[in-house]
Amino acid sequence: MFIKFYSICLTYLSIFTTNVILKDNHLTLTTIRAEFQINHRTAVYEILLDILSKHNFETIYLKTSSTCSLCKLIGNLTIPVIIDDLRTSSQIKPTINSNLIAIVFWNKNLSISTLNLLVQTLHSMRETKTMIYVSTASEKYSFKLVENILSFFYNHKMFNVFAFIGDSSYKSEFYTLWAYPNFHIVKESVSALADYFPNKFKNLHGTSIITLPDQLEPRTIVHRNKLGQQVLTGYVGKLMLTLAWKLNATLKYARPVKGGEIIFYGDLLASTKNGTLICQPVFYPLQM
């Protein structure tokens, strides 16, 4: 039995072909012929190559509503690719592991609500690194669209997202979603040094981590010191205080806490699922 603060089960899929098509929630193997020459690359393809050189992704998950230039160009890659219709929801987690990059090809004929299908597909995989490619005629309109799309991801707590505006011509800027200390978009330059997926939890800028101590000794203990100040201790309590310090955050209780008040795991789990708590201060066994 292993004790873990947080656990993610990864299911691996070995694919020995060029590409994979996801149709009717079933994986079928196919090969996409690269109709473009390798030297005729779109800007989004150049960015993808740069990302793949910096991250060890095992799968590309491409969501699109129509044929796109990248669909043809990725035929040159050796990494497995899943191509899925943006207008459908598919369950991919039981089939492949979470070490993937999601790429969304967006056009002006789609509505923001279409992204709900992507959220459903990536259920419990909110950490997935995602690139949004927006192709429209008006760049001014495109930025407003990017703002709406990134705001949607922010509201669904999916922060590893950046957007790129362009067509087959080269564009030099991309837009990154930042959640802390509040929602904002940062415009950055496309370059060999660009970091498309920076660590966005490195500094939470004093953001409150909402929690409640279970007060099951010796995990978390709440008592008052000589000055009458309420103090959190216990080995899990100290871990949470250290985590908050490391992330430049603060611990905040969801409600006033009385010393010795036991809160059971089921209640903490329910509060975490409904968004009342951000972090539940418990360890639980990983079943083998």
ZAVO-25047 format. One record per atom (N, C-alpha, C): atom name; x, y, z. Coordinates in nm, 3 decimals. Each point is the difference from the previous one (the first is absolute). Layout:
<sites>
CA,X,Y,Z
...
</sites>
This chain:
<sites>
N,0.085,-0.119,0.000
CA,-0.085,0.119,0.000
C,0.088,0.123,0.000
N,-0.026,0.088,-0.084
CA,0.074,0.125,-0.010
C,-0.091,0.115,0.043
N,0.058,0.098,0.067
CA,-0.076,0.118,0.040
C,0.037,0.113,-0.093
N,-0.102,0.063,-0.059
CA,0.025,0.111,-0.093
C,-0.094,0.114,0.033
N,0.052,0.121,-0.011
CA,-0.081,0.120,0.024
C,-0.098,0.022,-0.114
N,0.042,-0.036,-0.119
CA,-0.086,0.012,-0.118
C,0.041,-0.109,-0.096
N,-0.093,-0.067,-0.062
CA,0.035,-0.111,-0.089
C,-0.073,0.013,-0.132
N,0.070,-0.035,-0.106
CA,-0.060,-0.002,-0.134
C,0.035,-0.134,-0.062
N,-0.100,-0.072,-0.048
CA,0.024,-0.126,-0.068
C,0.024,0.027,-0.147
N,0.108,-0.054,-0.052
CA,0.033,0.017,-0.141
C,-0.017,-0.134,-0.071
N,-0.073,-0.001,-0.105
CA,-0.018,-0.119,-0.083
C,0.074,0.021,-0.131
N,0.091,-0.089,-0.031
CA,0.085,0.020,-0.117
C,-0.053,-0.073,-0.122
N,0.022,0.062,-0.114
CA,-0.040,-0.057,-0.129
C,0.120,0.001,-0.091
N,0.037,-0.114,-0.053
CA,0.111,-0.007,-0.095
C,-0.057,-0.004,-0.140
N,0.043,0.096,-0.082
CA,-0.049,0.010,-0.138
C,0.119,-0.001,-0.094
N,-0.001,-0.086,-0.097
CA,0.115,-0.013,-0.089
C,-0.036,0.041,-0.142
N,-0.088,0.100,-0.012
CA,-0.034,0.051,-0.131
C,0.008,0.151,0.004
N,-0.022,0.063,-0.112
CA,0.020,0.144,-0.008
C,-0.106,0.078,0.075
N,-0.126,-0.027,-0.023
CA,-0.107,0.079,0.058
C,-0.116,-0.086,0.045
N,-0.085,0.060,0.083
CA,-0.116,-0.069,0.053
C,-0.121,0.089,-0.020
N,-0.110,-0.056,-0.046
CA,-0.123,0.075,-0.015
C,-0.098,-0.046,0.108
N,-0.060,0.096,0.069
CA,-0.100,-0.033,0.101
C,-0.138,0.023,-0.060
N,-0.075,-0.106,-0.018
CA,-0.130,0.009,-0.065
C,-0.101,-0.084,0.077
N,-0.113,0.064,0.033
CA,-0.104,-0.068,0.076
C,0.056,-0.061,0.129
N,0.091,0.076,0.063
CA,0.061,-0.041,0.127
C,0.086,-0.125,-0.011
N,0.041,-0.037,-0.121
CA,0.087,-0.115,-0.019
C,0.126,0.043,-0.074
N,0.112,-0.056,0.040
CA,0.126,0.032,-0.066
C,0.019,-0.091,-0.120
N,0.027,0.058,-0.115
CA,0.032,-0.077,-0.118
C,0.130,0.052,-0.058
N,0.078,-0.088,-0.055
CA,0.131,0.037,-0.052
C,-0.010,0.042,-0.145
N,0.075,0.104,-0.033
CA,0.004,0.047,-0.137
C,0.132,0.072,-0.022
N,0.028,0.033,-0.124
CA,0.119,0.078,-0.033
C,-0.041,0.119,-0.083
N,0.047,0.118,0.038
CA,-0.033,0.122,-0.073
C,0.120,0.037,-0.087
N,-0.027,0.017,-0.126
CA,0.107,0.034,-0.093
C,0.030,0.149,0.009
N,0.127,0.034,0.010
CA,0.040,0.141,0.006
C,-0.002,0.057,-0.141
N,-0.106,0.075,-0.030
CA,-0.014,0.055,-0.134
C,0.091,0.121,-0.021
N,0.042,0.062,0.112
CA,0.091,0.114,-0.011
C,0.144,-0.053,0.005
N,0.088,0.066,-0.065
CA,0.141,-0.033,0.014
C,0.046,0.041,0.138
N,0.105,-0.066,0.052
CA,0.046,0.027,0.135
C,0.050,0.143,0.015
N,0.042,0.063,-0.109
CA,0.051,0.136,0.010
C,-0.112,0.104,-0.010
N,-0.124,-0.046,-0.018
CA,-0.113,0.091,-0.005
C,-0.077,-0.016,0.131
N,0.045,0.070,0.104
CA,-0.056,-0.018,0.133
C,-0.076,0.124,0.043
N,-0.115,-0.022,0.058
CA,-0.073,0.112,0.055
C,0.064,0.042,0.131
N,-0.034,0.121,0.045
CA,0.056,0.050,0.125
C,-0.039,-0.089,0.118
N,-0.123,-0.051,0.000
CA,-0.042,-0.084,0.111
C,0.078,-0.131,0.003
N,0.037,-0.049,-0.116
CA,0.081,-0.122,-0.006
C,0.140,0.025,0.055
N,0.056,0.116,-0.032
CA,0.132,0.036,0.053
C,-0.005,0.008,0.153
N,-0.107,0.059,0.052
CA,-0.015,0.008,0.146
C,-0.012,-0.139,0.060
N,-0.078,-0.086,-0.065
CA,-0.016,-0.137,0.050
C,0.133,-0.073,0.003
N,0.081,0.014,-0.105
CA,0.131,-0.064,-0.002
C,0.088,0.050,0.114
N,-0.008,0.131,0.027
CA,0.077,0.058,0.110
C,-0.046,-0.057,0.134
N,-0.130,-0.012,0.018
CA,-0.055,-0.055,0.125
C,0.042,-0.145,0.018
N,-0.008,-0.078,-0.108
CA,0.037,-0.142,0.008
C,0.147,-0.020,0.031
N,0.082,0.098,-0.039
CA,0.144,-0.010,0.031
C,0.029,0.031,0.147
N,-0.094,0.065,0.067
CA,0.020,0.040,0.140
C,-0.076,-0.088,0.099
N,-0.100,-0.073,-0.048
CA,-0.082,-0.083,0.088
C,-0.007,-0.142,-0.057
N,0.001,-0.095,0.089
CA,0.000,-0.140,-0.041
C,-0.143,-0.055,-0.005
N,-0.083,0.059,-0.087
CA,-0.137,-0.048,-0.015
C,-0.001,-0.136,-0.069
N,-0.098,-0.081,0.038
CA,-0.015,-0.132,-0.061
C,-0.114,-0.006,-0.100
N,-0.087,0.103,0.003
CA,-0.116,0.001,-0.089
C,-0.037,0.144,-0.033
N,-0.046,0.022,-0.124
CA,-0.061,0.127,-0.039
C,-0.149,-0.024,-0.016
N,-0.080,0.082,0.068
CA,-0.146,-0.011,-0.010
C,-0.050,0.123,-0.074
N,-0.040,-0.018,-0.124
CA,-0.038,0.111,-0.087
C,-0.151,0.007,-0.014
N,-0.059,0.114,0.040
CA,-0.143,0.022,-0.011
C,-0.024,0.104,-0.110
N,-0.079,-0.035,-0.098
CA,-0.028,0.091,-0.110
C,-0.139,-0.028,-0.055
N,-0.061,0.101,-0.063
CA,-0.133,-0.017,-0.058
C,0.006,-0.015,-0.150
N,0.119,0.010,-0.058
CA,0.015,-0.011,-0.145
C,0.143,-0.039,-0.032
N,0.027,-0.027,-0.125
CA,0.136,-0.032,-0.042
C,0.090,0.121,0.019
N,0.116,-0.020,0.059
CA,0.091,0.111,0.025
C,0.139,-0.036,-0.052
N,0.080,0.102,-0.021
CA,0.134,-0.024,-0.053
C,0.083,-0.086,0.093
N,-0.020,0.016,0.131
CA,0.078,-0.078,0.095
C,-0.033,-0.148,-0.010
N,-0.127,-0.032,-0.033
CA,-0.039,-0.141,-0.015
C,0.086,-0.068,-0.106
N,0.041,0.075,-0.101
CA,0.082,-0.056,-0.107
C,0.147,-0.004,0.040
N,0.044,0.106,0.067
CA,0.142,0.010,0.035
C,0.041,-0.099,0.108
N,-0.091,-0.032,0.094
CA,0.040,-0.089,0.108
C,0.025,-0.142,-0.049
N,-0.033,-0.027,-0.124
CA,0.034,-0.130,-0.055
C,0.149,-0.024,-0.005
N,0.080,0.108,0.012
CA,0.146,-0.013,0.000
C,0.055,-0.038,0.137
N,-0.083,0.006,0.103
CA,0.048,-0.025,0.135
C,-0.008,-0.149,0.034
N,0.085,-0.042,0.091
CA,-0.001,-0.140,0.044
C,-0.086,-0.018,0.124
N,-0.034,0.108,0.068
CA,-0.080,-0.008,0.122
C,-0.145,-0.034,-0.036
N,-0.065,-0.089,0.075
CA,-0.140,-0.034,-0.027
C,-0.090,0.123,0.009
N,-0.098,0.008,-0.088
CA,-0.092,0.114,-0.006
C,-0.143,-0.052,0.002
N,-0.083,0.061,0.085
CA,-0.142,-0.029,0.002
C,-0.072,0.121,-0.059
N,-0.076,-0.019,-0.106
CA,-0.076,0.107,-0.063
C,-0.147,-0.020,0.033
N,-0.060,0.102,0.059
CA,-0.137,-0.011,0.048
C,-0.080,0.122,-0.043
N,-0.129,-0.019,-0.018
CA,-0.090,0.108,-0.039
C,-0.024,0.091,0.120
N,0.024,0.129,-0.017
CA,-0.018,0.097,0.108
C,-0.144,0.007,0.046
N,-0.092,-0.040,-0.086
CA,-0.143,0.012,0.032
C,-0.055,-0.124,0.069
N,0.088,-0.091,0.041
CA,-0.044,-0.120,0.071
C,0.080,-0.015,0.129
N,-0.054,-0.077,0.092
CA,0.069,-0.031,0.125
C,0.041,-0.146,-0.001
N,0.124,-0.027,0.032
CA,0.052,-0.136,0.000
C,0.069,-0.028,0.132
N,-0.007,-0.123,0.044
CA,0.068,-0.038,0.123
C,0.135,-0.061,-0.035
N,0.107,0.074,0.027
CA,0.132,-0.049,-0.039
C,0.084,-0.046,0.118
N,-0.037,0.041,0.121
CA,0.086,-0.030,0.115
C,0.020,-0.149,0.025
N,-0.104,-0.085,-0.010
CA,0.026,-0.143,0.025
C,0.088,-0.063,-0.107
N,0.019,0.069,-0.113
CA,0.068,-0.061,-0.114
C,0.146,0.039,-0.010
N,0.030,0.127,0.027
CA,0.138,0.047,-0.012
C,0.044,0.065,0.129
N,0.130,0.017,0.016
CA,0.051,0.066,0.120
C,-0.016,0.151,-0.013
N,0.029,0.071,0.109
CA,-0.025,0.144,0.005
C,0.118,0.083,-0.050
N,0.107,-0.066,-0.045
CA,0.116,0.075,-0.050
C,-0.024,0.037,-0.146
N,-0.093,0.093,-0.021
CA,-0.036,0.039,-0.136
C,-0.010,0.151,-0.010
N,0.004,0.049,-0.123
CA,-0.027,0.141,-0.028
C,-0.128,0.006,-0.082
N,-0.091,0.086,0.041
CA,-0.125,0.019,-0.073
C,0.013,0.124,-0.089
N,-0.038,-0.015,-0.125
CA,0.004,0.112,-0.096
C,-0.141,0.020,-0.054
N,-0.049,0.123,0.010
CA,-0.135,0.031,-0.044
C,0.007,0.097,-0.117
N,-0.054,-0.040,-0.115
CA,-0.011,0.088,-0.116
C,-0.138,0.067,0.005
N,0.003,0.132,0.011
CA,-0.124,0.074,0.021
C,-0.030,0.090,-0.119
N,-0.125,0.002,-0.043
CA,-0.039,0.094,-0.105
C,-0.120,0.082,0.047
N,-0.029,0.107,-0.070
CA,-0.100,0.097,0.045
C,-0.141,-0.055,-0.003
N,-0.022,-0.113,-0.063
CA,-0.135,-0.056,-0.008
C,-0.039,-0.080,0.124
N,0.095,-0.018,0.092
CA,-0.027,-0.077,0.121
C,-0.041,0.093,0.114
N,-0.076,-0.053,0.094
CA,-0.039,0.078,0.118
C,0.085,-0.044,0.119
N,0.015,0.091,0.097
CA,0.081,-0.031,0.117
C,-0.052,-0.124,0.073
N,-0.131,-0.020,-0.004
CA,-0.059,-0.115,0.069
C,0.053,-0.133,-0.054
N,0.055,0.002,-0.122
CA,0.058,-0.122,-0.057
C,0.114,-0.052,0.088
N,0.066,0.091,0.071
CA,0.112,-0.041,0.086
C,-0.045,-0.088,0.116
N,-0.129,0.004,0.031
CA,-0.051,-0.089,0.106
C,0.027,-0.146,-0.036
N,-0.005,-0.031,-0.129
CA,0.026,-0.137,-0.044
C,0.145,-0.039,0.024
N,0.091,0.097,-0.018
CA,0.142,-0.028,0.028
C,0.021,-0.020,0.149
N,-0.065,0.081,0.082
CA,0.012,-0.014,0.145
C,-0.050,-0.138,0.044
N,-0.109,-0.046,-0.060
CA,-0.052,-0.133,0.033
C,0.099,-0.108,-0.041
N,0.062,0.018,-0.115
CA,0.097,-0.098,-0.049
C,0.121,-0.008,0.093
N,0.045,0.116,0.048
CA,0.118,0.005,0.087
C,-0.038,-0.003,0.147
N,-0.114,-0.058,0.031
CA,-0.047,-0.008,0.138
C,0.108,-0.061,0.089
N,0.026,0.064,0.112
CA,0.103,-0.042,0.097
C,0.141,0.009,-0.058
N,0.015,0.069,-0.113
CA,0.134,0.021,-0.058
C,0.020,0.150,-0.023
N,-0.036,0.080,0.099
CA,0.003,0.145,-0.015
C,0.141,0.055,-0.015
N,0.099,-0.080,0.038
CA,0.139,0.045,-0.013
C,0.052,-0.015,-0.143
N,-0.081,-0.053,-0.090
CA,0.044,-0.024,-0.138
C,0.048,0.128,-0.066
N,0.117,-0.005,-0.060
CA,0.054,0.115,-0.073
C,-0.076,0.014,-0.132
N,-0.052,0.121,-0.024
CA,-0.091,0.021,-0.111
C,0.041,0.122,-0.083
N,0.000,-0.017,-0.132
CA,0.027,0.109,-0.093
C,-0.125,0.027,-0.082
N,-0.043,0.126,-0.002
CA,-0.117,0.040,-0.078
C,0.048,0.078,-0.123
N,-0.037,-0.047,-0.116
CA,0.035,0.068,-0.125
C,-0.125,0.066,-0.055
N,0.000,0.135,-0.004
CA,-0.116,0.076,-0.046
C,0.027,0.055,-0.139
N,-0.082,-0.037,-0.094
CA,0.017,0.046,-0.138
C,-0.125,0.074,-0.044
N,0.009,0.134,-0.011
CA,-0.110,0.082,-0.047
C,0.054,0.110,-0.089
N,-0.089,0.068,-0.069
CA,0.044,0.105,-0.092
C,0.043,0.126,0.073
N,-0.069,0.034,0.109
CA,0.028,0.123,0.072
C,0.082,-0.029,0.124
N,0.120,0.057,0.008
CA,0.085,-0.025,0.116
C,-0.056,0.068,0.125
N,-0.065,0.117,-0.017
CA,-0.062,0.068,0.113
C,-0.111,-0.087,0.058
N,-0.079,-0.060,-0.087
CA,-0.104,-0.091,0.045
C,0.063,-0.125,0.062
N,0.110,-0.044,-0.056
CA,0.067,-0.120,0.049
C,0.044,0.017,0.145
N,0.057,0.118,0.033
CA,0.047,0.019,0.138
C,-0.117,-0.004,0.098
N,-0.113,0.060,-0.037
CA,-0.117,-0.006,0.087
C,-0.044,-0.145,0.017
N,0.008,-0.077,-0.106
CA,-0.035,-0.141,0.006
C,0.097,-0.075,0.091
N,0.130,0.028,-0.014
CA,0.102,-0.061,0.086
C,-0.029,0.032,0.146
N,-0.035,0.124,0.027
CA,-0.031,0.042,0.137
C,-0.117,-0.081,0.055
N,-0.102,-0.019,-0.081
CA,-0.117,-0.078,0.044
C,0.035,-0.147,0.021
N,0.082,-0.055,-0.089
CA,0.039,-0.141,0.012
C,0.084,-0.023,0.125
N,0.100,0.085,0.023
CA,0.086,-0.016,0.117
C,-0.078,0.023,0.129
N,-0.095,0.091,-0.005
CA,-0.086,0.023,0.117
C,-0.083,-0.125,0.030
N,-0.044,-0.069,-0.104
CA,-0.075,-0.124,0.018
C,0.086,-0.104,0.071
N,0.124,-0.016,-0.046
CA,0.089,-0.098,0.063
C,0.029,0.039,0.145
N,0.017,0.127,0.025
CA,0.024,0.048,0.137
C,-0.117,-0.037,0.091
N,-0.121,0.022,-0.046
CA,-0.118,-0.031,0.081
C,-0.014,-0.149,0.027
N,0.060,-0.082,-0.086
CA,-0.003,-0.145,0.021
C,0.130,-0.051,0.065
N,0.079,0.095,0.050
CA,0.123,-0.033,0.074
C,0.097,-0.084,-0.083
N,0.007,0.032,-0.129
CA,0.098,-0.063,-0.089
C,0.098,0.109,-0.042
N,0.117,0.004,0.061
CA,0.090,0.115,-0.012
C,0.116,-0.021,-0.097
N,0.029,-0.125,-0.037
CA,0.113,-0.027,-0.089
C,-0.039,0.021,-0.145
N,-0.035,0.124,-0.033
CA,-0.056,0.030,-0.131
C,0.067,0.125,-0.058
N,0.028,-0.004,-0.130
CA,0.038,0.123,-0.071
C,-0.068,0.000,-0.136
N,-0.015,0.118,-0.058
CA,-0.069,0.015,-0.128
C,0.091,0.069,-0.101
N,-0.023,-0.035,-0.125
CA,0.081,0.051,-0.110
C,-0.094,0.046,-0.110
N,0.019,0.121,-0.051
CA,-0.084,0.054,-0.106
C,0.078,-0.002,-0.130
N,-0.060,-0.052,-0.105
CA,0.072,0.003,-0.126
C,-0.062,-0.091,-0.104
N,0.064,0.000,-0.117
CA,-0.039,-0.090,-0.107
C,0.127,-0.066,-0.051
N,0.011,-0.020,-0.128
CA,0.120,-0.065,-0.052
C,0.122,0.092,0.002
N,-0.024,0.131,0.019
CA,0.113,0.093,0.009
C,0.056,0.002,0.141
N,0.121,0.046,0.014
CA,0.067,-0.003,0.130
C,-0.050,0.112,0.090
N,-0.032,-0.034,0.122
CA,-0.038,0.097,0.102
C,0.102,-0.009,0.114
N,0.024,0.111,0.066
CA,0.111,0.005,0.096
C,-0.043,0.009,0.145
N,-0.129,-0.014,0.029
CA,-0.046,0.017,0.137
C,-0.097,-0.112,0.040
N,0.002,-0.032,0.128
CA,-0.099,-0.092,0.055
C,-0.049,0.054,0.133
N,-0.111,-0.054,0.048
CA,-0.067,0.054,0.118
C,-0.014,-0.109,0.106
N,0.051,0.028,0.118
CA,0.003,-0.099,0.108
C,-0.098,0.037,0.110
N,-0.072,-0.100,0.049
CA,-0.093,0.018,0.111
C,0.077,-0.007,0.132
N,-0.022,0.101,0.084
CA,0.055,0.000,0.137
C,-0.116,0.016,0.097
N,0.001,-0.080,0.106
CA,-0.111,0.000,0.095
C,0.028,0.077,0.129
N,0.128,0.026,0.029
CA,0.034,0.063,0.128
C,0.079,0.127,-0.022
N,-0.023,0.104,0.082
CA,-0.094,0.006,0.113
C,-0.146,0.009,-0.043
N,-0.024,0.025,-0.130
CA,-0.134,-0.002,-0.056
C,0.012,-0.031,-0.149
N,-0.112,-0.021,-0.064
CA,0.002,-0.035,-0.142
C,0.056,0.114,-0.084
N,0.100,-0.032,-0.082
CA,0.052,0.097,-0.096
C,0.069,-0.075,-0.113
N,0.016,0.070,-0.112
CA,0.061,-0.057,-0.119
C,0.130,0.073,-0.029
N,0.104,-0.076,-0.025
CA,0.131,0.059,-0.030
C,0.035,-0.030,-0.145
N,0.032,0.106,-0.075
CA,0.044,-0.017,-0.139
C,0.150,-0.018,-0.003
N,0.046,-0.105,-0.065
CA,0.143,-0.030,-0.005
C,0.044,-0.024,-0.144
N,0.128,0.007,-0.021
CA,0.056,-0.015,-0.134
C,0.036,-0.146,-0.029
N,-0.029,-0.041,-0.121
CA,0.040,-0.132,-0.046
C,0.150,0.001,-0.028
N,0.073,-0.089,0.065
CA,0.144,-0.009,-0.021
C,0.048,-0.135,0.048
N,0.126,-0.030,-0.026
CA,0.057,-0.128,0.044
C,0.006,-0.008,0.152
N,-0.002,0.116,0.067
CA,0.009,0.004,0.146
C,-0.138,0.008,0.066
N,-0.104,0.004,-0.079
CA,-0.135,0.015,0.055
C,-0.038,-0.121,0.087
N,-0.063,0.029,0.111
CA,-0.051,-0.105,0.089
C,-0.152,0.000,-0.012
N,-0.052,-0.094,-0.077
CA,-0.143,-0.002,-0.026
C,-0.081,-0.056,0.117
N,0.064,-0.079,0.085
CA,-0.069,-0.058,0.115
C,0.083,0.022,0.127
N,0.010,0.124,0.046
CA,0.076,0.028,0.122
C,-0.072,-0.056,0.123
N,0.075,-0.012,0.109
CA,-0.059,-0.044,0.126
C,-0.082,0.114,0.059
N,-0.131,-0.012,-0.004
CA,-0.087,0.109,0.044
C,-0.038,-0.010,0.148
N,0.054,-0.102,0.066
CA,-0.025,-0.014,0.143
C,0.126,0.029,0.083
N,0.100,0.049,-0.066
CA,0.126,0.029,0.068
C,-0.016,0.114,0.099
N,-0.084,0.096,-0.032
CA,-0.024,0.115,0.086
C,-0.149,0.035,-0.006
N,-0.073,-0.023,0.108
CA,-0.143,0.026,0.004
C,-0.031,0.141,0.048
N,0.102,0.079,0.026
CA,-0.016,0.142,0.032
C,-0.095,0.022,0.118
N,0.013,-0.083,0.103
CA,-0.080,0.019,0.120
C,-0.141,-0.055,-0.008
N,-0.033,-0.071,-0.106
CA,-0.134,-0.057,-0.015
C,-0.033,-0.093,0.117
N,-0.124,0.003,0.045
CA,-0.041,-0.086,0.113
C,-0.029,-0.142,-0.048
N,0.057,-0.098,0.069
CA,-0.033,-0.140,-0.021
C,-0.105,-0.036,0.104
N,-0.123,-0.020,-0.046
CA,-0.111,-0.025,0.092
C,0.000,-0.146,0.042
N,0.001,-0.023,0.131
CA,0.008,-0.136,0.051
C,-0.071,-0.011,0.134
N,-0.006,-0.121,0.052
CA,-0.048,-0.026,0.136
C,0.082,-0.114,0.058
N,0.050,0.012,0.123
CA,0.075,-0.110,0.061
C,-0.094,-0.108,0.052
N,0.034,-0.127,-0.026
CA,-0.089,-0.107,0.047
C,0.012,-0.021,0.151
N,0.113,0.042,0.057
CA,0.026,-0.012,0.144
C,-0.004,-0.145,0.048
N,0.042,-0.089,-0.087
CA,0.021,-0.139,0.039
C,0.147,-0.014,0.035
N,0.031,-0.001,0.127
CA,0.140,-0.004,0.044
C,0.066,-0.132,-0.040
N,0.128,0.004,-0.037
CA,0.091,0.117,0.003
C,0.009,0.075,-0.132
N,-0.100,-0.017,-0.089
CA,0.011,0.062,-0.133
C,-0.013,0.151,0.008
N,-0.110,0.048,0.050
CA,-0.017,0.144,0.018
C,-0.052,0.028,0.141
N,0.058,0.099,0.063
CA,-0.036,0.037,0.136
C,-0.016,0.151,0.004
N,-0.110,0.046,0.056
CA,-0.024,0.142,0.016
C,-0.002,0.033,0.149
N,0.085,0.093,0.041
CA,0.003,0.040,0.141
C,0.036,0.149,0.008
N,0.002,0.054,0.118
CA,0.037,0.140,0.019
C,0.131,0.008,0.076
N,0.086,0.092,-0.044
CA,0.129,0.018,0.066
C,-0.014,0.091,0.123
N,0.113,0.037,0.061
CA,-0.002,0.082,0.121
C,-0.062,0.137,-0.023
N,0.004,0.045,-0.124
CA,-0.056,0.132,-0.032
C,-0.149,-0.008,-0.036
N,-0.055,-0.119,0.004
CA,-0.140,-0.018,-0.033
C,-0.028,-0.012,-0.149
N,0.105,-0.011,-0.078
CA,-0.015,-0.010,-0.145
C,-0.024,-0.145,-0.041
N,-0.091,-0.020,-0.093
CA,-0.029,-0.135,-0.049
C,0.115,-0.048,-0.088
N,0.046,-0.122,0.027
CA,0.117,-0.055,-0.069
C,-0.036,-0.135,-0.062
N,0.046,-0.023,-0.120
CA,-0.017,-0.128,-0.069
C,0.131,-0.077,0.007
N,-0.007,-0.125,0.045
CA,0.119,-0.083,0.004
C,-0.039,-0.144,-0.035
N,0.083,-0.096,0.034
CA,-0.018,-0.136,-0.048
C,0.079,-0.018,-0.129
N,0.031,-0.124,-0.037
CA,0.091,-0.018,-0.114
C,-0.063,0.044,-0.132
N,-0.131,-0.018,-0.017
CA,-0.065,0.049,-0.122
C,-0.019,0.151,0.008
N,-0.034,0.049,0.116
CA,-0.014,0.144,0.018
C,0.128,0.075,-0.033
N,0.114,-0.052,0.048
CA,0.129,0.064,-0.030
C,0.032,-0.009,-0.149
N,-0.039,-0.113,-0.061
CA,0.022,-0.014,-0.144
C,-0.077,0.107,-0.078
N,-0.124,0.024,0.040
CA,-0.082,0.100,-0.069
C,0.055,0.141,0.021
N,0.047,0.028,0.119
CA,0.060,0.131,0.026
C,0.126,0.019,-0.084
N,0.078,-0.107,-0.012
CA,0.122,0.007,-0.082
C,-0.036,0.019,-0.147
N,-0.103,-0.070,-0.047
CA,-0.046,0.013,-0.138
C,-0.043,0.143,-0.029
N,-0.079,0.057,0.090
CA,-0.047,0.138,-0.018
C,0.118,0.097,-0.004
N,0.098,-0.022,0.087
CA,0.120,0.087,0.001
C,0.077,-0.014,-0.130
N,0.016,-0.123,-0.047
CA,0.076,-0.025,-0.123
C,-0.067,0.064,-0.120
N,-0.132,0.000,-0.004
CA,-0.073,0.054,-0.115
C,-0.034,0.147,0.016
N,0.047,0.062,0.108
CA,-0.032,0.140,0.030
C,-0.152,0.019,0.007
N,-0.063,-0.089,0.075
CA,-0.145,0.005,0.020
C,-0.027,0.008,0.150
N,-0.127,0.006,0.036
CA,-0.040,0.000,0.140
C,-0.108,-0.104,0.021
N,0.004,-0.066,0.116
CA,-0.106,-0.094,0.035
C,-0.116,0.076,0.063
N,-0.119,-0.035,-0.043
CA,-0.119,0.065,0.054
C,-0.107,-0.106,0.023
N,-0.060,0.002,0.118
CA,-0.106,-0.096,0.029
C,-0.130,0.043,-0.067
N,-0.076,-0.098,-0.049
CA,-0.126,0.030,-0.066
C,-0.104,0.055,0.097
N,0.018,-0.030,0.127
CA,-0.089,0.049,0.106
C,0.078,-0.003,0.132
N,-0.051,0.066,0.103
CA,0.068,-0.005,0.130
C,0.014,-0.144,0.050
N,0.116,-0.030,0.056
CA,0.031,-0.136,0.044
C,0.019,-0.002,0.152
N,-0.061,-0.098,0.063
CA,0.017,-0.019,0.144
C,0.103,-0.110,0.024
N,0.086,0.020,0.100
CA,0.098,-0.102,0.034
C,-0.065,-0.130,0.041
N,0.045,-0.110,-0.056
CA,-0.054,-0.131,0.032
C,-0.120,-0.041,-0.083
N,-0.047,0.088,-0.089
CA,-0.114,-0.034,-0.086
C,0.045,-0.089,-0.114
N,-0.043,-0.124,-0.001
CA,0.042,-0.096,-0.102
C,-0.089,0.013,-0.123
N,0.066,0.009,-0.116
CA,-0.071,0.003,-0.129
C,0.041,-0.123,-0.078
N,-0.093,-0.082,-0.037
CA,0.033,-0.129,-0.061
C,0.028,0.015,-0.149
N,0.072,-0.100,-0.051
CA,0.049,0.004,-0.138
C,-0.112,0.018,-0.101
N,-0.113,-0.069,0.018
CA,-0.110,0.011,-0.095
C,-0.052,0.142,-0.011
N,-0.007,0.070,0.112
CA,-0.046,0.139,-0.002
C,0.102,0.090,-0.069
N,0.129,-0.024,0.027
CA,0.105,0.079,-0.066
C,0.000,-0.023,-0.151
N,-0.020,-0.126,-0.040
CA,-0.001,-0.034,-0.142
C,-0.118,0.067,-0.070
N,-0.117,-0.003,0.063
CA,-0.118,0.063,-0.059
C,0.020,0.151,-0.013
N,0.062,0.062,0.101
CA,0.025,0.145,-0.005
C,0.102,0.036,-0.107
N,0.095,-0.091,-0.024
CA,0.099,0.024,-0.105
C,-0.064,-0.012,-0.138
N,-0.088,-0.098,-0.016
CA,-0.066,-0.020,-0.129
C,-0.093,0.116,-0.037
N,-0.066,0.057,0.101
CA,-0.093,0.109,-0.033
C,0.068,0.137,-0.002
N,0.132,0.002,0.023
CA,0.075,0.124,-0.012
C,0.010,0.081,0.126
N,-0.058,-0.048,0.112
CA,0.011,0.073,0.127
C,0.145,0.003,0.048
N,0.069,-0.114,-0.018
CA,0.142,-0.010,0.038
C,0.086,-0.011,-0.125
N,0.119,0.059,0.006
CA,0.097,-0.016,-0.107
C,0.089,-0.119,0.027
N,0.031,-0.023,0.128
CA,0.092,-0.108,0.037
C,-0.052,-0.067,0.125
N,-0.007,-0.133,-0.003
CA,-0.043,-0.074,0.119
C,0.122,-0.057,0.069
N,0.019,0.028,0.129
CA,0.122,-0.037,0.072
C,-0.001,-0.143,0.050
N,-0.005,-0.097,-0.090
CA,-0.001,-0.140,0.042
C,0.092,-0.081,-0.090
N,0.054,-0.106,0.058
CA,0.069,-0.102,-0.078
C,-0.096,-0.118,-0.014
N,0.011,-0.072,-0.110
CA,-0.081,-0.120,-0.014
C,0.080,-0.104,-0.075
N,-0.029,-0.126,0.025
CA,0.080,-0.107,-0.061
C,-0.026,-0.015,-0.149
N,0.104,-0.029,-0.074
CA,-0.013,-0.032,-0.142
C,-0.019,-0.150,-0.011
N,-0.117,-0.043,-0.047
CA,-0.029,-0.141,-0.010
C,0.073,-0.061,-0.118
N,0.064,-0.110,0.020
CA,0.079,-0.066,-0.105
C,-0.085,-0.108,-0.067
</sites>
